[in-house]
Amino acid sequence: MTQRLHLVFGGELIDPQKNEFRNVDDIHVVGMFPDYASAFDAWKSEAQRTVDNAHMRYFIAHIHRLRDEEAEASSTEELGS
């Protein structure tokens, strides 16, 4: 089974209508999750915990979409092997 990694993170936004963080040093990285369902549960928990602050937002990043397993590795990736 292919891993579908997801990153859950969030923080305070400058404007609740946009996705620009007030301070990127304060971004809360909740964690990396092996599937969407567990990432969604983590996202929901953090979103509910911070519901009283309209400027707080949490996001799910689909890390698995950043890589195409069928594509040839990049030159930077080759350095690691």
Secondary structure as GFF3:
##gff-version 3
##sequence-region A 1 81
A	DSSP	beta_strand	6	12	.	.	.	ID=ss1
A	DSSP	three_ten_helix	24	26	.	.	.	ID=ss2
A	DSSP	beta_strand	28	33	.	.	.	ID=ss3
A	DSSP	alpha_helix	36	49	.	.	.	ID=ss4
A	DSSP	beta_strand	56	62	.	.	.	ID=ss5
A	DSSP	three_ten_helix	63	66	.	.	.	ID=ss6
A	DSSP	alpha_helix	75	79	.	.	.	ID=ss7
###
